[in-house]
Amino acid sequence: MNYRTGKILLITSLLLLPAAWFPVWGEEPAFLYTHIHREGSSVTREESRVEERESSSKTTTHSDVSVNLPSAPSAGGMVYPYLAKNKLPRASIQREGGDAWDYGVSAAFKGDKGWGLLGRQGEELVPPVYSSIRYEGEGLFLVKGKKGFSYITADGKPAAPPIEEGPSFYREKGKYGISDRAGKRVTAPLYRQVLAPFSEGIALVEFSNGQKGGVDETGKVLFTADFDSAGPYRKGLAEYRRKVNRFNWGVVAGAVLGGLGGSGGSDDMLPLSYDGVKRGYMDSHGRIIVDSRADEVYPMTDWGTFVKNKGLLGFVNRQGEYIIPPGRYDLSGGMLYEKEGLVTMKDRASGKMGAFRLEDGRQIMDFLYDRIAFLGENRMIYEKAGKTVLAAADGTVVREIPSGAVMLPYSEEGMAWLEKGKDIQAVDLKGQTLFTLQEGEAVRPFRHGLAPVKHRGLWGLMDREGQWVRPPAYKDLQMM
């Protein structure tokens, strides 16, 4: 699985933005689930993030295929409850459906009146008339126009929203009951609230007595638990949250990697920042796996999550077991490479960076480096003793690069941008220059042999030979 088609966990500073609107009917969700699951080439993206960092006169950007949508946690999240047209929670939709490229779309672009879509050859497929565009999988794009949210296909034609078949809820006299796939009532209206729709056979509800817990599709009570809000189950875990009087925004770590690996490119390589949410995780039996009473709990990944308590930071797996024991580590300036299960962290005593493998917690790089960044395609960049080096994942030096240079992650085709001052070069896996950018003050990573390039304040699309596929004409341009 590559970063273009994966489902993303983003642990970035944009976690601090307001909660997103419900995508189809404009309802404000009760909760935004912060776990994004990745599986094969499927794509489920309910939120987006676009993060930019100024480096000299350039801006490097890390973005996924969603553009210009208000967002809350991570990296994307699952908005719920999913409200049908009768405003009743339905089953959690977890969609499969490939890359937007498979449906002829290369990028989203922003014109004077909004966002549109570009084809593989840079042609305008959908005019820029939407205030937001987001790829939802299966060739469908969620757009927001003058009349609210709707779905379109790659050629701009209206499309019906997806409806998940499965158990749902009906409402009667202010309470909720369960109905089966055919719409037949399974239970009487027993629940005050539906807190999370059915997912993996479990829904989270508030009972008539005020307790909260999980029920199966027959209405059988599986467990009761103490939480304020919760999200649907993914791979056996549900995120729950508790209310606090206020967040301590001072704990937010720096979300940008400065001066070495860019903040942009691979959706699997993510800067780390705590979002202030008081979350925890429980299993399908209602047992607490990660306690929300810890000082900081980060959004869950496929490997586990970071937990900070009493000044010590560690990493626990999805069973709640410490894989990296709590220590005096710092995630500011760190990076999570989720695809390979690698993370960089800083030793607070020395201020140096090291790297760990999340599968077993083994430290694979000692705390000896000023900077470490994963670039994908078996490449990394590190800075040590004043030297900046492009290296293979096992540490074998590929070449030394200018001190202070910035590299964006490699594309699947083995191309990356190397920036030093005003000089921007496209390089191969050996670090050799393919071409030097003559017109451009900012770039974004290659995808499918194309890359957004900014020139004189406008964005265009450039191919792997350094030729304009679409000359600079847009206020913004994001690969999809």
N, C-alpha and C positions, 0 to 999 in steps of 0.2 A: 504494500500500500504506500502511495506517495502522498506528499503533503497537499497536492492539488485536489485529491479526491477524498481525503480523510475527513472525519468529523472532528471538530476542533474543541479542545479545551484552551481557552485563552485566560491567562492569569495576568492581567495587565491593569494599568492605572485607569483605564476606561470603565473598570468595574464600578467606579464612583459615580457614573452618570445616572440620570433618572431611569426608572423602570420603563421598559418598552411598552408600546401599545400592543394589544392583542392583534395579530396580523390580519385576520380576515374580516371581523365585524367591528373592529375598533373598540372592543371592550377592554378596559384596563384590567390586567390580570391580578389575581390575588397574590401571586407568587411567581418568581422567575427562577426556574431550575437551573443550577449552574454546572451540571455535568453534561458534557457532550461526548457521545460515544462514537467510536470509530470502528468500522467494520467493513472489510473489503474495499470496494470502490464506491460505497454508498455515501451519500451526502445528506445530512440533516442539519440545517443551519437556521436557528431561530433568532439569532442576534448577530451583530456584526461589530467589528471594531476597526477603526482606522487610526493608527497611532503614528505620529510624525516626530522626527527629531531633527533639529537644526544642527548641521555640522559645517562650520565655516559658512559659506554662502549657499550650501546645498541642503536639501531636505531629503532624507531617506524615509521610506514608508513601509510599514508592515501591515498588510490588510488581507482580509479574506474576500470572498466573492460578494459579500453584502456591502452595500454602500449607503451612507447617509440615513441610517436609521438610529433613533435614540436607543441606547442599550444600557443594560445593567449587567449582572455578572457574566463573567467569563465569556468569557469566551463564549460567548454564545450561550444560549440557554434555551430550555424548553418552556415556552409560555403555556400556562394552563390556569384554571381548567379550560379545556377546549370547549367552547360554547357552540352548540349547534344554533340554528336560527331561532329556536325556542329558548335560547340562552341556558341550556342545560348541559352539564359536563358530560363529555363523551370519553371514549377510551383515548389514551395518550397515543398520538400518531408518531411513529418512528419510521421514517420513510427511507427507501432505497432509491437509487436512481442515477448514478453515474455523474460524470463531469459535464458542465455546461458546454465544453468544447465538443462533446459527442453530439450535441444538438446544434452545432454550427455557430456557437457564440464564443467570442474570444475575450471580450471586455465590456464593462459598463462605462459610459462616458457622460460627463456633465456639460450641458450647453447652457445657454442663457435662461432657458425656461425649465430646466430640470434634467433628469437622467434618461438615457436611452441605451441601446445595445449595439455593439459592433460585431460583425461576422469575422470569420477566420481570415479573410483578405482585407480587413479593415473597413468593409462597407457598412453603412448604417442600416441595421435591420429594423430597429425600433426607434422612432424619433424621440428626442429628449423632452418629454412632456410629463414625466413622473417625478414626484418629490423624493421617491426612494425606489430602489430595485433590489431584489434579493433572490438568488437562485435557491429553489426549494427541492431540487431533485426531480427525476423523471421528466425532464424537459419543461418544467413549470417554473415561472418566475412570479414572485409576489411583488406587486407594485402598489404604490399609493398615489392615487390621483385626486382630482377635485372631489370625487364622491366617496373617497375612502379607499380601503384596501380591496384588491381583487387579484385574480390570477390571469396571466397571459402566457402564450407559448413563445418560442424563440422568434417567430415572425410577427409578434405583436397581437395575435388574435386572442379574443377572450377565451378563458378556459374555466371549467367548473372546479371549485375547490375540492381537494381530496376529503373523503369522509371515511373514517376508520370503522370497519364493521366490528361489532363486538358489543359487550354489555354496556349499558348506559344508565342514566338516571332520569327519572321523571319527577315532576314536582306537583304536589297536591296539598292545598291548605298550608302552605308555607314550609312544608317538609319534603324530604327527598326519599324516593325509593328506587330500587334497582329493577330495570327491565332487561330482558335477554336480547340476543341478536335479532330476533324477529319482532321485537317491540312488546312482547308479552311480559306482564308484570310478574316479577319473581318475589318481591317483598312488598309489604305495605310501606307507606311513607313513614320512615323511622328516624331519619337523620336530619339534624339541624342544618348541617353544612356538608358539602362535598369538598374536601380540602385538596385532594389529588385524584385524578381519574384513574380508571383501571389501567394497570400496566403490570405485565408479568403476573396477571391473575389477582392483583391486590389493588384495592382503592382505599384511600385514607379519608375518614369521615369524622364528623362530630356527632356523637350520639345524643339522644334526648336528655340524658342526665348531665350533659356538658363534658363528659369524658371524650377523648379522642383516641382513635386507633385504626386498625386495618380490618377490612372485611373481604371475603372472597366473592366470587360471582353469584353465589347462592345467598349471600347475606350473612354467612357464618362469621362470627367475630373471631378473628385470628389472634388479636392482641389489643391491649390498650397501652397507651404511651403518653408521656407528658411532653408536649411541644406546642408552639404557637402556630406555626405553619410548616408545610412540608411539600416535597415534590414527588413526582411519580418514580417508581422503581426503575432502575437501570442496572442490569447485571447483578441483581440481588441486593442492591443498596438503595435507600432513599435518603435524600438530604432533608433534614429538619432544621428549623430555626427557632430561636427564642428572642423575645423582644428585650431591648435594653433601652435605658433612658437616653443614651447618646452614644455616638461612636467616637473613639479617640482617633481622629484623623492623623494625629502625629505618628501613628505606627505605620503609616503607608510607606512602603519601601520604594526606592527609585525604580521606575518601570523601564528605563531605557539603558541600553548598553552603550556606553560612550567610547568613541575613539577606536573601536576594534571591529568586532562583528557588528554589522548594521542591525537596526531593530527590524529590518524588513526582509521579507522573503518567504521563508518556509513557514507554513502554518504549524509545523511540528516543532519549531524552534522558537520558544516563547520567553520573553522577559518576565520576571517574576515580581509581583507586587501584591501585598495584602489589601483586600477591599473593605475591611472593617465589618463584614457580615458575621454575626454570631451564629455559626452553623455547626451542625454535627451530622453524623450518619448512623442509620439503624438498618439492621438486616430484615429479612422477610418474616422473622419471628418477633420483630419489635425490639430486639436487643440492641443496646447502644454499642456501636463499633468504634465510633469516634465521638467523644463527648463535647458538646457545645460549650461546656463551662471552661474549656481551655482558653487561654488568652487569645490565640489566633488559630483558626482552622481554615486551611485553604480549600478551594474547590477540588473535588475528587477527580483523579485521572484513572486511566486503566491500570496503572501500577499501584496507586494509593494516593496519599496526600501528605502535605507538610502540616505539622502541628507544633505550635510554639506555646510553651507554658513555663512560667516562673523564669523567664529569661533564656530558656534553653530551647533550641529548635531541633526537631528530628523528623523522620519520614516513616509513616506507618503504611503497611500494605492494606489491601481491601478486607483483610480479616482483622484489622486493628492491631496487628503486631508491629513493633518497631523494627524496621529494616535498617535504618540509619539511626542509631541511638541518639537521644537528645544531647546536644553539645553547644558550645558557644560559636554557632554559625550565624552567618548573615546572608540573606538572599538578595540584598541590594546589589545590582550589577550581575546577578546570577541569571542563568538561562536553563530552561527545561527543554530537552530534546525528546519529546514524548514518543516519537516513532521508535526510537532505539532504547528508550528508557534510561536516558542519561541526564544528569543535572550538574551544573556548576554552582558552587557556593563559596563564600568567603570565610576564612578563619578570622574571627574578631580580634584575636590577639596579635597576629602577624599582619593582617590586612591583605593577605595573599589569597589567590583563588586556587581551588582544587576541583576535582570532578569525581562523581560517584555513579555507580551503576545501580539503578533502582530495583532490578530483579532480585538482587541478593544483598544490596547495601555495600558492596565492596568499593573501596576507594581506588579509582583507576589512575588518578593524577594527584600527586601530593600537593600540599598548599605551598607552592613555590612560584606561582605565576601571577603576573600583574593583570593579565587578561586571558580569558579563554572563551572561544565562541565556536559552536558547531555550525558547519556550513552545509551539511548534507553531502550525499554522494561520496562518503568515506573521506571527507575533508573537514579540517578544523583549522582555526587560526589561534595562535597564542602569542603572548608577549612575555618575555623573560630576560632579565639582565639587560634591558635596553634594546633587545632585538625582537622584531615582529616576524613571525614565521608562519608560512602556510605548510601544513603538515597533514599526513594521512591520519586516520583515526587511531592507529597504533602508536602515533608519535613520530613516525618516520618523516624527516624534513623533506618537503617537496621543493621549497625555495624560500629564501628570505625576501621579505617585501619591505618597502620603505616604512620606517618607524612612524606610527600615528596613522597609517593608512586604514581605510574602512573597506571591508568586503561584505557584500550582500550574499546570502546563501545561493548555492548552486541550483540550477534547474536540472530537471531530469536529463536534459541533453548535455549536461556537463559545462554549462556556461554560467559565469558570475561577473558582477561588476566589482572593480577595484578602484577606489577613490583615494586620491591624495591631493589635498588642496583643490585647485580648479581642474586637475587632470582626472579624467574618468576613462577607464579602459575596460573593455570586455576581455575576459581571460578564460582559458580552458582549465582542465583539471590539473595540468602541470604548472599553472600559473603563468603560462605564456600569453602574450598579448595577441588577441585576434584582430582587434581594431581599437583605435583611440577615438573617443567621441569628439567631434569637431563642433557640433551644435548641441548644447545641452548644459543645464546647470543642476539638474536633479534626475535621478533614475529610480526605477523600481525593478524588482527581480524579473528575470526571464520566465516565461511560462509558454510552453508549446512553441518555442522558438521566437517569441515576441516579447517586447518589453516596453512599458511606458517610459517616455523620456520627456522632460520638460525643457522648453526652449523659449526664451523671452516671455516667460510668465504663462505659457500655454503648454498643454500636454498633447503629445502625439504618440504614435505607435511605431516602433522600430523593429526590424527583423535581425536575424543573427549575423547578417553581413554588414550591419550598420546602415542599412537603407531605410528610408521612411516608407512604411506601409500606409500610414495615415499621418500626414504632416501635422505639426502642432496647431491645434485649433480649439482645444477644449479646456475648460476650467479645471477639470479633474478627469482622471482615467484610471480605472482599477481593473486588473486582470481577473477573470472569473474562472 
